Amino acid sequence: MKMHFCIPVSQQRLDALGGRYVLYSVYLDGFLFCRVRYSQLHRWNEQLRRVFGNCLPPFPPKYYLAMTTSMADERRDQLEQYLQNVTVDPNMLRSDVFVDFLKRVQLDTFSITTKKASLDVFLPDGRSIQVEILTSDTAERVLEVVSHKIGLCRELLGYFGLFLIRFCKEGKFSVMKKLADFELPYVSLRSSEVENYKVGLRKWYMDPALDSMLMDCRAAVDLLYMQAIQDIENEWAKPTQVQRQKLVALQKEDNQTQGTLLNMDGPQQTLHQNLELRFQYSRDSRWQWFVIYTKQAFLLSSCLKKMISEKMVKLVAENPEMQIEVPEQGKSKKYRIQQSQKDYSSFLPRKSKIKTEKVDCVFGTIKEEDL
């Protein structure tokens, strides 16, 4: 599924010879990810094409004459769509040519060299553990280091993820986004736009039935238990009175295994400005628009995609003949897929992108305080 890449701004710069070039500010899930030139992306596309051939989405063409303002806006829009579409293929996401380039541009953007460093990782019970990493280590690699230190079974890594967490006054905090596997946690924390943030470890699946897959690993059970308690204390989860009484009783018995099996996932809060999240929902064979105004639009969107992914995994397990490709927990599971099934969006100028009419929003709107 597509990732939330966007290029809201670009700047003209002068190179060492006095020539002009455009530097694009690339954001991922609402946070500055890197700044990159068209020529860098063009070379990267050529490298990807040598490996993956025609599986790649279309790349915006070169212009050999000076660009007008409208042409510059069109190129920015096309590059944005390219970054979104190139992340559809999970095999591409895991390739060295994909990851190595994104690692390099993240380091270059924030002028960070590869070296040994210490990183504090926030656990759901409020404690932090310190791990020794390289500044160029991806979130996937850092998760492996953390799991080794706390004794989490390697085969269960896909059920957990690293998140960017913002700490506020009075000890309160907000989960802002999940770090993609190719993001560099050390670099993300040193972004000029990130203050009072930590990297946190949390579970990364939506289906409570998957809890049962983790019960044989004590470290995994401890993490689920700590997160369940934390979510209730922060009022991110709203258990019924019966569930709350049961959890209190289990706490007194220190029965962590049973405590994690309570289904108490709920909405979380952040301090970003409200954004609009739109998606279509099928009800009685009719597609209807669902609109949410929330400070966590990016995270909610990621959670929705995760729910869809888990549903697809179940469908494939029940129907082996289905020819689709879906990600497993943390990795990609390969199934047969036909090239014709891949659908990349064509280039559309920003002003031409489809806008949903208010009359289509049959559910009305949901605001932050309604969640």
C-alpha positions in Angstrom: 0.0 0.0 0.0 1.1 3.6 -0.7 3.0 5.5 2.0 2.2 9.1 2.9 4.9 10.8 1.0 4.3 14.4 0.1 6.4 17.3 -1.3 4.6 20.5 -0.1 7.5 22.9 -0.8 10.5 23.3 -3.0 13.3 25.9 -3.1 15.7 27.2 -5.7 19.3 26.9 -4.8 22.7 27.7 -6.4 25.3 25.0 -7.0 29.1 25.5 -6.7 29.3 26.8 -10.3 26.5 29.3 -9.9 23.9 27.2 -11.7 20.3 26.9 -10.3 18.6 23.8 -9.1 15.5 22.9 -7.2 15.6 21.2 -3.8 12.5 19.3 -2.8 11.4 18.9 0.8 10.0 15.4 1.1 7.7 14.7 4.0 6.7 11.3 5.3 3.6 11.0 7.6 3.7 14.8 8.2 7.4 14.9 9.2 10.3 16.2 7.2 12.0 13.1 5.8 14.7 14.5 3.5 15.6 17.2 1.0 16.5 15.9 -2.5 17.2 17.1 -6.0 15.4 15.9 -9.2 18.8 14.6 -10.5 19.2 12.4 -7.4 15.7 10.9 -7.8 16.3 10.4 -11.5 19.5 8.4 -10.9 17.7 6.4 -8.2 14.9 5.6 -10.6 17.4 4.4 -13.2 19.0 2.1 -10.6 15.6 0.7 -9.6 14.6 0.2 -13.2 17.7 -1.9 -13.8 16.6 -4.2 -11.0 12.8 -4.2 -11.3 12.3 -3.4 -15.0 8.9 -2.1 -16.0 7.4 -2.7 -12.6 8.2 0.9 -11.7 5.6 3.7 -11.9 6.3 6.4 -14.5 9.0 9.0 -13.6 8.5 12.6 -14.5 10.5 13.5 -17.7 13.5 15.8 -17.9 13.1 19.4 -19.2 15.9 20.8 -21.3 14.6 24.3 -21.3 13.7 26.6 -18.4 10.6 25.5 -16.5 7.6 27.8 -16.0 5.9 28.0 -12.6 3.2 25.7 -13.8 5.7 23.2 -15.1 7.6 23.3 -11.8 4.4 22.7 -9.9 3.6 19.8 -12.2 7.0 18.2 -11.7 6.7 18.5 -7.9 3.3 16.8 -8.0 4.6 14.1 -10.3 7.6 13.4 -8.0 5.2 13.2 -5.1 3.1 10.6 -6.9 6.2 8.7 -7.9 7.3 8.4 -4.3 3.9 7.2 -3.2 3.5 4.7 -6.0 7.1 3.3 -5.8 6.3 2.1 -2.3 3.4 -0.1 -3.4 5.6 -3.1 -4.2 6.9 -4.7 -0.9 9.7 -6.4 -2.7 11.0 -3.0 -3.8 10.8 -1.7 -0.2 13.2 -4.4 1.0 15.7 -4.0 -1.8 19.2 -2.7 -1.1 19.0 -0.1 -3.9 15.8 1.3 -2.4 16.9 1.4 1.2 20.5 2.5 0.6 19.4 5.6 -1.3 16.9 6.6 1.3 19.4 6.1 4.1 21.9 8.3 2.3 19.5 11.2 1.6 18.3 11.2 5.2 21.9 11.4 6.6 22.8 14.1 4.0 19.7 16.2 4.7 20.6 16.6 8.4 24.4 16.6 7.9 24.9 13.4 10.0 27.8 11.0 9.3 27.7 7.3 10.0 29.1 6.6 13.5 28.4 4.7 16.7 25.7 6.3 18.9 23.5 5.5 21.9 19.7 5.6 21.5 17.1 5.6 24.3 14.0 3.6 23.5 10.8 4.3 25.5 8.9 1.3 26.8 5.2 1.2 27.4 5.7 1.2 31.2 7.5 4.5 31.1 11.0 3.1 31.4 13.7 3.7 28.7 16.4 1.3 27.6 19.6 2.4 26.0 20.9 0.6 22.9 24.1 1.0 21.0 23.5 1.5 17.3 24.9 3.2 14.2 23.5 6.6 13.2 22.7 4.9 9.8 20.8 2.0 11.3 17.2 1.7 10.0 14.2 1.3 12.2 14.1 -2.3 11.2 17.7 -2.8 12.4 17.1 -0.8 15.7 14.1 -3.0 16.4 16.2 -6.1 16.1 18.8 -4.6 18.6 16.0 -3.6 21.1 14.4 -7.0 20.8 17.6 -8.8 21.5 18.2 -6.7 24.6 14.8 -7.3 26.1 14.6 -11.0 25.1 11.8 -10.6 22.5 11.7 -13.6 20.2 13.0 -12.8 16.7 10.1 -14.4 14.9 7.8 -12.0 16.7 9.4 -8.8 15.6 6.8 -8.2 13.0 4.1 -7.8 15.7 5.9 -4.7 17.1 7.2 -1.4 15.7 9.1 1.7 16.6 7.1 4.9 17.0 7.8 8.6 17.3 6.4 9.8 20.6 6.1 13.4 21.6 6.4 14.3 25.3 4.5 17.2 26.7 4.1 19.0 30.0 3.0 17.2 33.1 4.5 13.9 31.8 1.8 13.5 29.1 2.8 12.2 25.7 1.3 11.5 22.3 2.1 8.7 19.8 2.7 10.7 16.5 3.6 8.1 13.9 5.1 4.7 13.2 8.6 4.8 11.8 8.9 3.0 8.5 11.4 0.2 8.3 13.7 2.3 6.2 13.6 5.4 8.4 16.6 6.2 10.6 15.5 6.7 14.2 18.6 8.5 15.2 18.2 11.0 12.3 14.5 11.4 12.9 15.1 12.6 16.5 17.6 15.2 15.3 15.3 16.8 12.7 15.0 20.6 13.2 11.3 20.1 13.3 11.3 17.5 16.1 11.5 18.6 19.7 10.8 16.7 22.9 10.4 13.4 21.0 11.5 9.9 21.8 11.5 6.6 20.0 9.0 4.2 21.6 8.3 0.5 21.3 4.7 -0.6 20.9 2.7 -3.4 19.3 1.8 -3.0 15.7 -1.3 -5.0 14.8 -5.0 -4.3 15.0 -6.6 -7.7 15.4 -6.8 -8.6 19.1 -7.0 -12.3 18.0 -3.3 -12.0 17.2 -2.5 -11.7 20.9 -2.7 -15.4 21.2 0.3 -15.7 18.8 2.6 -14.0 21.4 1.6 -15.9 24.5 4.7 -18.3 24.5 7.2 -15.4 24.7 7.4 -13.7 28.1 8.9 -10.5 26.8 6.1 -10.1 24.3 3.5 -10.7 27.0 5.2 -8.2 29.2 5.0 -5.6 26.4 1.4 -6.2 25.7 0.5 -6.0 29.4 2.4 -2.8 29.9 0.8 -1.2 26.8 -2.7 -2.3 27.9 -2.2 -0.6 31.4 -0.6 2.5 29.8 -3.5 2.9 27.3 -6.1 2.8 30.0 -4.2 5.2 32.3 -3.9 7.7 29.5 -7.6 7.1 28.6 -6.6 6.0 25.1 -8.6 2.8 25.7 -12.0 2.8 27.2 -12.8 -0.6 28.7 -16.3 -1.3 30.0 -16.8 -1.4 33.7 -16.8 -5.2 33.6 -13.5 -5.3 31.7 -12.0 -2.8 34.1 -13.0 -4.8 37.1 -11.6 -7.9 35.5 -8.3 -6.2 34.7 -7.9 -4.9 38.2 -8.4 -8.4 39.5 -5.8 -9.7 37.1 -3.4 -7.0 38.1 -3.7 -8.1 41.8 -3.0 -11.6 40.7 -0.2 -10.4 38.5 -1.7 -12.5 35.7 -0.3 -10.7 32.8 -1.2 -13.3 30.1 -4.9 -12.9 30.7 -4.7 -9.2 31.0 -3.4 -8.7 27.5 -6.3 -10.6 26.0 -8.8 -7.9 26.9 -9.7 -6.0 23.7 -9.3 -2.4 24.7 -7.8 -0.6 21.7 -9.0 2.9 21.4 -8.2 6.3 19.8 -5.0 8.1 20.7 -4.4 11.8 21.0 -1.7 14.0 19.6 -0.9 17.8 19.7 -0.6 18.4 16.0 -3.2 20.6 14.3 -6.3 18.9 13.1 -6.1 17.3 9.7 -8.8 15.7 7.5 -8.9 12.0 7.0 -11.3 10.7 4.3 -12.1 7.2 3.3 -14.9 5.3 1.7 -16.9 2.7 3.6 -19.2 0.1 2.0 -22.6 -0.3 3.7 -25.5 -2.2 2.2 -23.6 -2.4 -1.1 -23.3 1.3 -1.2 -20.0 3.2 -1.0 -20.2 6.1 1.4 -17.6 8.7 2.6 -16.4 8.7 6.1 -14.7 12.0 7.2 -12.6 12.4 10.4 -11.0 15.6 11.6 -8.2 14.6 13.9 -4.6 15.5 15.0 -3.6 11.9 14.2 -4.8 11.6 10.6 -1.5 10.0 9.4 -1.4 7.5 12.2 -5.1 6.6 11.8 -4.5 6.1 8.1 -1.6 3.8 8.8 -3.8 1.9 11.3 -6.6 1.5 8.7 -4.1 0.2 6.1 -2.8 -2.2 8.7 -6.4 -3.5 9.4 -6.9 -4.0 5.6 -3.5 -5.8 5.4 -4.4 -8.2 8.2 -7.8 -8.9 6.6 -6.1 -9.7 3.3 -3.8 -12.1 5.1 -6.8 -13.9 6.5 -8.5 -14.0 3.1 -5.4 -15.5 1.5 -5.1 -18.1 4.2 -8.7 -19.1 3.6 -8.4 -18.9 -0.2 -5.0 -20.0 -1.3 -5.9 -19.6 -5.0 -6.2 -15.8 -4.6 -3.5 -14.1 -6.7 -2.6 -11.1 -4.5 0.5 -9.9 -2.6 0.1 -8.9 1.0 2.5 -8.1 3.8 2.9 -10.4 6.8 3.6 -9.1 10.2 6.6 -6.8 9.5 7.6 -8.7 6.3 6.1 -9.4 3.0 4.7 -12.7 2.1 4.9 -13.5 -1.6 1.9 -14.7 -3.5 1.4 -14.8 -7.2 0.5 -11.5 -8.6 -0.1 -10.5 -12.2 1.5 -7.3 -13.5 -1.8 -6.1 -14.9 -3.2 -6.0 -11.3 -0.9 -3.2 -10.3 -2.5 0.1 -10.7 -0.4 3.2 -10.5 -2.2 6.6 -10.5 -1.5 8.7 -13.5 0.0 12.2 -13.2 -2.6 14.8 -12.3 -2.0 18.4 -11.5 -2.8 19.4 -7.9 -5.7 21.6 -8.9 -7.3 18.7 -10.8 -7.2 16.2 -8.0 -10.7 15.0 -7.2 -12.5 16.7 -4.3 -15.4 15.0 -2.6 -18.6 17.0 -2.4 -20.0 17.5 1.1 -23.2 15.8 0.0 -21.3 12.6 -0.4 -20.3 12.5 3.3 -23.3 10.6 4.4 -21.8 9.9 7.8 -21.3 13.6 8.4 -18.0 14.6 10.0 -16.2 13.4 13.2 -14.0 15.9 15.1 -11.2 15.3 17.6 -13.5 15.6 20.6 -15.9 13.0 19.2 -13.2 10.3 19.1 
